[in-house]
Amino acid sequence: MVGPLAVGRVQSTGHEVDLSEHVSVSLVAPVSGRLFSAVGETGLSARPG
């Protein structure tokens, strides 16, 4: 915990992960590789930096 924020670490080897936060927000930021995500029909990608 950092104040009211819960901080966690996720390590993935390319599998799908489903984040469902009904009362809070999830912020996922890659530190290596590339992150692909989708919300409905909107696709997003991110990489470090």
MIDOSE-1310 file (N, C-alpha, C; in nm, 2 decimals, decimal comma, always signed):
residues 49
mvgp	+0,08/-0,12/+0,00/+0,00/+0,00/+0,00/+0,09/+0,13/+0,00; +0,05/+0,22/-0,08/+0,11/+0,35/-0,09/+0,00/+0,45/-0,06; -0,01/+0,49/+0,07/-0,13/+0,57/+0,10/-0,25/+0,49/+0,07; -0,35/+0,55/+0,00/-0,47/+0,48/-0,04/-0,46/+0,39/-0,16
lavg	-0,34/+0,39/-0,22/-0,32/+0,31/-0,34/-0,26/+0,17/-0,31; -0,32/+0,07/-0,38/-0,26/-0,06/-0,37/-0,17/-0,08/-0,49; -0,05/-0,12/-0,47/+0,05/-0,14/-0,57/+0,08/-0,29/-0,58; +0,08/-0,34/-0,70/+0,11/-0,48/-0,72/+0,20/-0,50/-0,84
rvqs	+0,25/-0,62/-0,86/+0,34/-0,65/-0,97/+0,29/-0,77/-1,04; +0,28/-0,77/-1,17/+0,23/-0,88/-1,25/+0,34/-0,91/-1,35; +0,37/-1,04/-1,36/+0,47/-1,09/-1,46/+0,40/-1,18/-1,55; +0,41/-1,15/-1,68/+0,33/-1,23/-1,78/+0,43/-1,28/-1,89
tghe	+0,40/-1,40/-1,94/+0,47/-1,45/-2,05/+0,39/-1,45/-2,18; +0,29/-1,37/-2,19/+0,21/-1,35/-2,31/+0,07/-1,41/-2,30; +0,03/-1,45/-2,18/-0,11/-1,49/-2,17/-0,21/-1,38/-2,15; -0,33/-1,41/-2,16/-0,43/-1,30/-2,14/-0,47/-1,29/-1,99
vdls	-0,49/-1,16/-1,95/-0,52/-1,13/-1,81/-0,65/-1,05/-1,81; -0,74/-1,08/-1,73/-0,87/-1,00/-1,72/-0,87/-0,93/-1,59; -0,87/-0,79/-1,60/-0,88/-0,71/-1,48/-1,02/-0,66/-1,47; -1,08/-0,68/-1,35/-1,21/-0,64/-1,33/-1,22/-0,56/-1,20
ehvs	-1,21/-0,43/-1,20/-1,22/-0,35/-1,08/-1,35/-0,28/-1,08; -1,44/-0,32/-0,99/-1,57/-0,26/-0,99/-1,58/-0,13/-0,90; -1,48/-0,12/-0,81/-1,49/+0,00/-0,72/-1,36/+0,08/-0,72; -1,27/+0,05/-0,81/-1,14/+0,12/-0,82/-1,09/+0,12/-0,96
vslv	-0,97/+0,17/-0,98/-0,91/+0,18/-1,11/-0,78/+0,10/-1,12; -0,76/+0,03/-1,23/-0,63/-0,04/-1,25/-0,54/+0,04/-1,35; -0,42/+0,06/-1,31/-0,32/+0,12/-1,40/-0,21/+0,02/-1,42; -0,19/-0,02/-1,54/-0,10/-0,13/-1,58/+0,01/-0,06/-1,67
apvs	+0,13/-0,06/-1,63/+0,24/+0,00/-1,70/+0,36/-0,10/-1,73; +0,39/-0,13/-1,85/+0,50/-0,22/-1,88/+0,64/-0,17/-1,84; +0,72/-0,25/-1,79/+0,86/-0,21/-1,76/+0,95/-0,28/-1,86; +0,90/-0,37/-1,94/+0,98/-0,43/-2,05/+0,88/-0,49/-2,14
grlf	+0,92/-0,52/-2,26/+0,83/-0,58/-2,36/+0,72/-0,48/-2,41; +0,60/-0,53/-2,44/+0,49/-0,45/-2,49/+0,36/-0,50/-2,43; +0,27/-0,41/-2,40/+0,14/-0,44/-2,34/+0,04/-0,41/-2,45; -0,05/-0,51/-2,47/-0,17/-0,48/-2,56/-0,29/-0,50/-2,47
savg	-0,38/-0,41/-2,48/-0,50/-0,42/-2,41/-0,62/-0,37/-2,49; -0,74/-0,41/-2,45/-0,86/-0,38/-2,52/-0,97/-0,35/-2,42; -1,05/-0,24/-2,45/-1,17/-0,21/-2,37/-1,28/-0,20/-2,47; -1,37/-0,29/-2,47/-1,47/-0,30/-2,57/-1,40/-0,33/-2,71
etgl	-1,43/-0,24/-2,80/-1,37/-0,26/-2,93/-1,25/-0,17/-2,95; -1,21/-0,10/-2,85/-1,09/-0,01/-2,86/-0,97/-0,08/-2,81; -0,87/-0,09/-2,90/-0,74/-0,16/-2,87/-0,63/-0,05/-2,84; -0,55/-0,08/-2,74/-0,44/+0,01/-2,70/-0,31/-0,07/-2,68
sarp	-0,20/-0,01/-2,70/-0,07/-0,07/-2,68/+0,02/+0,02/-2,61; +0,11/-0,03/-2,53/+0,21/+0,05/-2,46/+0,34/-0,02/-2,45; +0,45/+0,05/-2,43/+0,58/-0,01/-2,41/+0,65/+0,09/-2,31; +0,76/+0,04/-2,25/+0,83/+0,13/-2,16/+0,88/+0,26/-2,22
g	+0,88/+0,36/-2,14/+0,92/+0,49/-2,19/+0,82/+0,57/-2,26
